[in-house]
């Protein structure tokens, strides 16, 4: 299995959707504070968990679209955290795409480092476990946000956003391979 090719294919799907929506909507997401983006990630991960537990979806959107949403919201949150408070609300399409690409590239590089060190352990995980890890990371980020970003012994919010995006991408890869929940 060529993990990097699979990862890049899933990442390209996320990127394509982000860039098409940016063409349609501009950067309306810039109105959301990082904490609101964290809550959007929570909503998507919680929906995935509910579908996994109940075994059915009443809305005609599967969990794959929710994992894609998690990836994109994570990158949007990283962009929001990095922009100065006086940055314009509306960014040009090219600037939004550039900032997205920076977050994407940094997250991809982190995946390669961790994947090397952990020996692709994620391949033996259940998609439901990846969902739970995303939810755990969301709760960590919410706690850090509630503490005004102050941590004593933890990574900051951006590292957690990158981990959540990577877990969602791993879930997309496993799902494409027909893995069970």
N, C-alpha and C positions, 0 to 999 in steps of 0.2 A: 504494500500500500504506500502510495506517495502522499504522505500527510500534507506536505506543503502545497501540492497541486490541489488536493481536496479542500484545504483551508482557503486557498486563494479563490477557488471556484465559489465557495460559499460567501466569502468576503466580497467578491465581485457582485453577487446577487444583492447583497446589502447596499453596497456602494451605488449600484445602478438605481435602486429604488430611491435612495437618498437624493441622488442627483436629479432624477426625474421629478421628484416632489419639490425640490428646490426650484426647478424651472417653473412648476405650477404655482407654488405658494410663496416663493421667496424665502426669507428667513423669519417667518412668523414665529417659529419656535424660539427665537431670541427673547420673546416676552417672558418665557419660562425661566424662573430662577433654577439654579442647580438642584435645590431641594424639590422643586416641582418635577424636574426630570427624573430625580430619584424615585419619586412617587409613581411616575409613569412606568418606570422599570418594574417597580413593585407590582403594579396592577397587571402588567403583562405576565410576569413570572407567577403571580398568584392565579391568574386564569389558566396558565399551563398546568399548574399543580392540580387545580380543580378538575380540569379535563382528564388528567392522568388518573385521579382518584375515582371520578365518577364513571369514566370510560366513554363519555359522549360529549358532544358540543352542540348547543342549541343555536349558535351563531355559525353561519357558513364560512368560517375561517378556521383553519387548522392551527396546530401549535407551531408549525414552521414559520408562519407569518409573524407569530408573537416573538419567536427567537430572533427573527430578522429585526423586528422592532426594538428588542432589547439591545442588540448590537448598535443600531443607529442612535437610540437614546443615550447609550453610554458615550458614544463619540460626540454627540451634541453637548452632553454634560461636560466632557473634557474641554470642549471649545469654550463653553460658558465660563468654566473655572479659570481659563487662561486669558480671557479677554478683559481688558481694564473696564472699570465701571462706566467710563465715559465713551466706550466704543459705541458706534452708531447701532441703532436697533436693526436697521435693514442693511445687510451686507450684500455686496454684489454676488452674483452666482459664482463667479470665478474665485472670489475671496472665500466664500463659504465652502466651496469644493476644496480649495487649498488647505483650509483649516481642518476639514474632515480628513483629507489625505494625511495630514500630519498625525492626527490622533490614530488613524488606521495603521499607519506605518510603525508608529511607536508600539502599538498593541501587538502587531504582527511580530516585531522584533522580540518583545517580551515573551510571546508564545514560543518562539524558537529556542530561547534560552531555557525557559522552564520545561519545555518538551524534552530538551536534551537531558536536563538534570533529573526529571521524573521518569524518563524512559517510556513516554507515551502511556502512562498508567490510565489515562482517561479512556483509552480504547476498551478497557475492561469494566468500565463503569456503566451503570444504567442511566438512561436519559433522565429518569426521575431523580437520580442522585445529583446530576448536574443542575437540574431545576432547584433542588434544595440548596445547593451551594450558592446559586445565584440569589435565592431568597436570604440566605445567611449574610451574604455580602451586602445586600440592600439594607438589611437591618443594621449592619455595622456602619454603613455610610450614613444612615439616618441618625445613629447615635453620635457620630462625629459631627454631623451638621448641627445636631442639638447642642453640642459642646462648642459651637462656634469655630469648628475646624481644629480645635486644640486636641492633640493626642499626646500621650505619655510614652507609649511603647509601640505604637501601631504605625502602619503605613497610612498615608493620607487618602483622601477620597479618590484621587485620580488612579492610584494603583488598584483600588477596588473596582473602579469602572472598567479598567483594562481586564482584570480577572473576569468580571461578569461577561464582558464581550467575548472573551476567549471561551468561557464555559458555554455560552450560547452558540458560538461557532462550532465547538466540539459536538454539541447536541445536534446541530444541523448536519454535520458529517455523519454521525452515527445514524441519524434518521434516514439519510440518503442511502445508507447501507442496509436499511431494513431492521435496525436494532429495535428491540422492544423497549417499552417505557421502563 
